[in-house]
Amino acid sequence: MVTIKDVAKVANVSISTVSRVLNNSGYTSASTKEKVHKAVDELKFQKNMVATAMIKKQTSTLGLIIPDIKNIFYGELTRAIEDEAHKHGFNVILCNTDNDLSKESEYLNFLLRKGIDGIIFSTPEINDRNVREIIKTRPDLPLIILGSQVKDVRLDEVLVDNFEGGYQATKHLLELGHQKIGYIGGQPDSYSTVERYKGYQEALEDYKVKLNKNYVKLDEFKINSGYNKGLEMLSRKDRPTAIFAGNDAIAVGIYKAARELGLNVPEQLSVIGFDDSQFAEIVDPELTTIRTPISEMGQKTVELIVQIVKEGKNFKETVTFQPTLIERGSTSSVVDVH
């Protein structure tokens, strides 16, 4: 069996130098790194990850818990996190919960048994019992909440200003002359849904437009939710002239519902989304949306958790990114629908 000693001998360097290169720690010149990697390839050397983990008391592995990888937003977010983690020498174990708290609990126990160094928890519920439980049982475990907040819990958090995004989206429609503005959001207990709804409400209030409860529907952040709730809302006699979709996937569903009912976007219905995911440029007309800086949020999250793991730095800070309105072809000035 090839050992690290054999690699050091072939590369003509010390064992500690080989260790530094393989663990990506400390300074080593480019030429030395090249010699070590060449020796590793030549000898087909494989690091014993278990032994390394026992020595370092670290596995160089992070857990990432998300609701649904099929959602384009989480696909883009996962990629950003994986890429950044790789730069820091960390692997990522991905867990999809489907917004199921029991499944979420099983995954948490699985990750703890694997001895992961930290967990990135993306958009848990506002009253997520699993987050509370893990803080109680493993207060030493680095844990970062990405894209959400858990009520009465103090943790490192990376957020987008959902309230501001909701306000900007609704204000954009109001300034185009719309007064009948619907809101189709995700899960009622989702932080994003709640904050975006608050922004929607406040914009209506500031523009002296009365909130119509018939124009508010909550379900899931999925295409089907946008389609089903869109059909309900747009089949009304007093249907809205514009809809603020809680995310781009919901907006795609609204497009489908509008098309089925013979309504043209944006001539007869303006639609604005949230996230600026790949969906936004695929649909026709291209979607006006609120941009969430997905890559930047993923990178910042990994930077923070790596700092906590490697340096023990843990300030319990909240990093908030600002959203941006991206105007495309799905919104236009209001016209009389009757």
C-alpha positions as CSV (number, residue, x, y, z in Angstrom):
1,M,0.0,0.0,0.0
2,V,1.4,3.4,-1.0
3,T,2.0,5.8,1.9
4,I,2.6,9.5,2.3
5,K,6.2,8.6,3.0
6,D,6.5,7.0,-0.5
7,V,5.1,10.2,-2.1
8,A,7.6,12.3,-0.2
9,K,10.5,10.1,-1.3
10,V,9.5,10.2,-5.1
11,A,8.9,14.0,-4.9
12,N,12.1,14.5,-3.0
13,V,10.4,16.6,-0.3
14,S,9.6,16.2,3.4
15,I,6.5,14.3,4.6
16,S,5.2,17.6,6.2
17,T,5.5,19.3,2.8
18,V,3.4,16.5,1.2
19,S,0.9,16.9,4.0
20,R,0.7,20.7,3.4
21,V,0.1,20.3,-0.3
22,L,-2.6,17.6,0.1
23,N,-4.4,19.5,2.8
24,N,-4.1,22.8,1.1
25,S,-2.7,24.4,4.2
26,G,0.3,26.8,4.7
27,Y,2.5,28.1,1.9
28,T,4.2,25.8,-0.7
29,S,5.8,27.0,-3.9
30,A,4.0,26.2,-7.2
31,S,7.0,24.0,-8.4
32,T,6.9,22.0,-5.2
33,K,3.2,21.5,-5.4
34,E,3.6,20.3,-9.0
35,K,6.3,17.7,-7.9
36,V,4.0,16.4,-5.1
37,H,1.0,16.1,-7.4
38,K,3.1,14.4,-10.0
39,A,4.3,11.8,-7.4
40,V,0.7,11.3,-6.2
41,D,-0.4,10.5,-9.8
42,E,2.5,8.3,-10.5
43,L,2.1,6.2,-7.3
44,K,-1.8,6.4,-7.5
45,F,-1.8,7.5,-3.9
46,Q,-5.1,8.1,-2.2
47,K,-5.4,10.0,1.1
48,N,-6.9,8.1,4.0
49,M,-9.7,10.6,4.7
50,V,-10.7,8.9,7.9
51,A,-7.2,9.0,9.3
52,T,-6.8,12.6,8.3
53,A,-10.1,13.5,10.0
54,M,-9.1,11.8,13.2
55,I,-5.8,13.7,13.3
56,K,-7.3,17.1,12.4
57,K,-10.6,16.5,14.2
58,Q,-12.2,17.7,10.9
59,T,-13.7,16.0,7.9
60,S,-13.5,18.9,5.5
61,T,-17.1,18.3,4.8
62,L,-20.2,20.6,5.0
63,G,-23.8,19.6,5.0
64,L,-26.2,21.6,2.9
65,I,-29.9,21.3,3.6
66,I,-32.3,22.7,1.0
67,P,-36.0,22.2,0.2
68,D,-35.8,21.1,-3.4
69,I,-32.9,20.8,-5.9
70,K,-35.4,20.8,-8.8
71,N,-36.2,24.4,-8.0
72,I,-33.8,26.4,-10.3
73,F,-33.0,28.8,-7.5
74,Y,-31.7,26.0,-5.3
75,G,-29.8,24.5,-8.2
76,E,-28.0,27.8,-8.8
77,L,-27.4,28.3,-5.0
78,T,-26.1,24.8,-4.6
79,R,-23.6,25.2,-7.4
80,A,-22.4,28.5,-5.9
81,I,-21.9,26.9,-2.5
82,E,-20.1,23.8,-4.0
83,D,-17.8,25.9,-6.1
84,E,-16.8,28.1,-3.2
85,A,-16.4,25.2,-0.8
86,H,-14.1,23.4,-3.2
87,K,-11.9,26.5,-3.3
88,H,-11.5,26.2,0.5
89,G,-10.8,22.4,0.3
90,F,-14.3,21.3,1.5
91,N,-16.8,18.8,0.2
92,V,-20.5,19.3,0.4
93,I,-23.2,16.7,1.2
94,L,-26.5,17.8,-0.3
95,C,-29.8,17.0,1.5
96,N,-33.3,17.7,0.0
97,T,-36.1,18.0,2.6
98,D,-39.1,18.7,0.4
99,N,-40.2,21.0,3.2
100,D,-40.8,17.9,5.4
101,L,-39.7,18.5,9.0
102,S,-39.4,14.7,9.7
103,K,-37.2,14.2,6.6
104,E,-35.2,17.3,7.7
105,S,-34.7,15.7,11.1
106,E,-33.5,12.4,9.6
107,Y,-31.0,14.3,7.4
108,L,-29.7,16.3,10.4
109,N,-29.0,13.0,12.3
110,F,-27.3,11.5,9.2
111,L,-25.0,14.5,8.9
112,L,-24.1,14.4,12.6
113,R,-23.2,10.7,12.3
114,K,-21.0,11.5,9.4
115,G,-19.1,14.0,11.6
116,I,-19.5,16.9,9.2
117,D,-17.7,20.2,10.2
118,G,-20.7,22.4,9.8
119,I,-24.2,22.8,8.3
120,I,-25.6,25.3,5.9
121,F,-29.3,25.4,6.4
122,S,-31.2,27.0,3.6
123,T,-34.6,28.5,4.2
124,P,-35.9,26.5,7.1
125,E,-39.4,27.4,8.5
126,I,-39.7,30.4,10.8
127,N,-40.5,28.1,13.7
128,D,-38.3,25.2,12.7
129,R,-38.1,22.8,15.6
130,N,-35.1,21.0,14.2
131,V,-32.9,24.1,14.2
132,R,-33.9,24.7,17.8
133,E,-33.1,21.1,18.8
134,I,-29.7,21.0,17.1
135,I,-28.7,24.3,18.8
136,K,-29.6,22.8,22.1
137,T,-27.9,19.4,21.6
138,R,-24.9,20.6,19.6
139,P,-24.1,24.2,20.5
140,D,-20.5,23.6,19.3
141,L,-21.5,22.8,15.7
142,P,-21.0,25.6,13.2
143,L,-24.5,26.3,11.7
144,I,-25.4,29.0,9.2
145,I,-28.9,29.9,8.1
146,L,-29.1,30.9,4.5
147,G,-32.0,32.9,3.1
148,S,-34.2,32.8,6.2
149,Q,-34.5,33.5,9.9
150,V,-35.7,31.2,12.7
151,K,-37.8,33.0,15.3
152,D,-36.1,33.8,18.6
153,V,-32.9,32.0,17.6
154,R,-29.5,33.8,17.3
155,L,-27.3,32.4,14.6
156,D,-25.1,33.4,11.7
157,E,-27.4,34.4,8.9
158,V,-27.0,35.3,5.2
159,L,-30.2,37.0,3.9
160,V,-31.6,39.0,1.0
161,D,-33.8,41.9,2.1
162,N,-37.1,40.2,1.2
163,F,-39.2,43.0,2.5
164,E,-37.4,45.5,0.3
165,G,-37.7,43.2,-2.7
166,G,-41.5,42.8,-2.1
167,Y,-41.8,46.6,-1.8
168,Q,-39.8,47.2,-5.0
169,A,-41.9,44.7,-7.0
170,T,-45.2,46.1,-5.9
171,K,-44.1,49.7,-6.2
172,H,-43.0,49.0,-9.8
173,L,-46.5,47.7,-10.7
174,L,-48.1,50.7,-8.9
175,E,-46.0,53.1,-10.8
176,L,-47.2,51.5,-14.0
177,G,-50.8,52.5,-12.9
178,H,-51.9,49.1,-11.6
179,Q,-54.3,49.1,-8.6
180,K,-55.6,45.5,-8.8
181,I,-52.3,43.8,-7.9
182,G,-52.3,40.1,-6.7
183,Y,-49.6,38.3,-4.7
184,I,-49.0,34.6,-5.0
185,G,-46.5,33.4,-2.4
186,G,-44.9,30.2,-1.1
187,Q,-45.5,28.4,2.1
188,P,-47.3,30.5,4.7
189,D,-44.6,29.6,7.4
190,S,-41.7,30.6,5.1
191,Y,-39.7,33.6,6.1
192,S,-39.4,34.7,2.4
193,T,-43.2,34.5,1.9
194,V,-43.9,36.5,5.0
195,E,-41.3,39.2,4.4
196,R,-42.2,39.6,0.7
197,Y,-45.9,39.9,1.6
198,K,-45.1,42.6,4.2
199,G,-43.3,44.6,1.5
200,Y,-46.3,44.1,-0.8
201,Q,-48.7,45.3,1.9
202,E,-46.6,48.4,2.7
203,A,-46.2,49.5,-0.9
204,L,-50.0,49.3,-1.4
205,E,-50.5,51.3,1.8
206,D,-48.0,54.0,0.8
207,Y,-49.8,54.4,-2.5
208,K,-53.2,54.5,-0.8
209,V,-54.4,51.3,-2.5
210,K,-56.7,49.0,-0.4
211,L,-55.5,45.4,0.1
212,N,-57.9,42.9,-1.5
213,K,-57.6,39.6,0.3
214,N,-59.0,37.8,-2.7
215,Y,-55.8,38.8,-4.5
216,V,-53.6,37.0,-2.0
217,K,-52.8,33.3,-2.4
218,L,-50.2,31.3,-0.6
219,D,-49.1,27.7,-1.5
220,E,-45.5,26.6,-2.4
221,F,-42.6,28.1,-4.4
222,K,-43.4,25.8,-7.4
223,I,-44.7,26.2,-10.9
224,N,-47.8,24.3,-10.1
225,S,-48.7,26.7,-7.3
226,G,-48.4,29.6,-9.7
227,Y,-50.6,27.8,-12.2
228,N,-53.3,26.6,-9.8
229,K,-53.5,29.9,-7.7
230,G,-53.1,31.9,-10.9
231,L,-56.1,30.1,-12.5
232,E,-58.2,30.9,-9.3
233,M,-57.2,34.5,-9.3
234,L,-57.5,35.2,-13.0
235,S,-60.8,33.5,-13.4
236,R,-62.5,36.1,-11.1
237,K,-64.7,38.7,-12.7
238,D,-62.7,41.4,-11.0
239,R,-59.4,39.8,-11.7
240,P,-56.1,41.6,-11.0
241,T,-54.3,43.4,-13.8
242,A,-50.9,42.5,-12.4
243,I,-49.5,39.8,-10.1
244,F,-46.4,39.8,-8.0
245,A,-45.1,36.2,-7.9
246,G,-43.2,35.1,-4.8
247,N,-40.5,33.6,-7.0
248,D,-39.8,33.0,-10.6
249,A,-41.1,29.5,-10.6
250,I,-44.5,30.8,-9.5
251,A,-44.3,33.4,-12.2
252,V,-43.9,30.6,-14.8
253,G,-47.0,28.9,-13.5
254,I,-48.9,32.2,-13.8
255,Y,-47.8,32.6,-17.4
256,K,-49.3,29.1,-18.0
257,A,-52.6,30.0,-16.4
258,A,-52.8,33.3,-18.3
259,R,-52.2,31.5,-21.6
260,E,-54.9,29.0,-20.8
261,L,-57.4,31.8,-20.1
262,G,-56.4,33.6,-23.3
263,L,-54.7,36.5,-21.5
264,N,-51.6,38.1,-23.0
265,V,-48.6,39.1,-20.9
266,P,-48.0,42.0,-20.5
267,E,-50.9,43.5,-22.5
268,Q,-53.6,42.1,-20.3
269,L,-51.6,40.9,-17.3
270,S,-48.4,42.2,-15.9
271,V,-46.3,39.7,-14.0
272,I,-43.2,40.3,-11.8
273,G,-41.1,37.5,-10.2
274,F,-38.5,37.2,-7.5
275,D,-34.9,35.8,-7.7
276,D,-33.8,36.4,-11.3
277,S,-33.2,32.7,-11.8
278,Q,-32.6,31.1,-15.2
279,F,-36.4,31.0,-15.6
280,A,-36.5,34.8,-16.1
281,E,-34.8,34.7,-19.4
282,I,-36.3,31.5,-20.7
283,V,-40.0,32.6,-20.7
284,D,-41.6,34.8,-23.4
285,P,-41.8,37.6,-22.8
286,E,-38.7,37.7,-20.6
287,L,-39.7,38.1,-16.9
288,T,-39.4,41.4,-15.0
289,T,-38.1,40.2,-11.6
290,I,-36.4,41.1,-8.4
291,R,-32.8,39.9,-8.5
292,T,-31.4,38.0,-5.5
293,P,-27.6,37.9,-5.7
294,I,-27.6,34.1,-5.5
295,S,-23.9,33.5,-6.2
296,E,-22.7,36.2,-3.9
297,M,-24.9,34.9,-1.1
298,G,-23.6,31.3,-1.6
299,Q,-20.0,32.5,-1.6
300,K,-20.4,34.6,1.6
301,T,-22.1,31.7,3.4
302,V,-19.2,29.4,2.7
303,E,-16.6,32.0,3.7
304,L,-18.4,32.5,7.0
305,I,-18.7,28.8,7.8
306,V,-15.1,28.0,6.8
307,Q,-14.0,30.8,9.1
308,I,-16.0,29.4,12.0
309,V,-14.7,25.8,11.3
310,K,-11.0,26.8,10.9
311,E,-10.7,29.7,13.2
312,G,-13.5,29.3,15.7
313,K,-14.7,32.8,14.8
314,N,-18.4,33.0,15.6
315,F,-20.0,36.4,15.9
316,K,-23.6,35.4,15.3
317,E,-23.8,38.0,12.6
318,T,-26.5,38.7,10.0
319,V,-25.3,39.6,6.5
320,T,-28.0,41.1,4.4
321,F,-27.8,41.5,0.6
322,Q,-29.9,44.1,-1.2
323,P,-32.2,43.0,-4.0
324,T,-32.4,44.8,-7.4
325,L,-35.3,45.4,-9.8
326,I,-34.6,43.9,-13.2
327,E,-37.0,45.3,-15.8
328,R,-37.8,43.1,-18.8
329,G,-40.9,42.5,-21.0
330,S,-43.5,41.1,-18.6
331,T,-44.7,44.3,-17.1
332,S,-46.4,47.3,-18.8
333,S,-48.8,50.2,-18.0
334,V,-52.2,49.2,-17.0
335,V,-55.1,49.0,-19.5
336,D,-58.8,48.6,-18.8
337,V,-59.6,44.9,-18.7
338,H,-63.3,45.3,-19.2
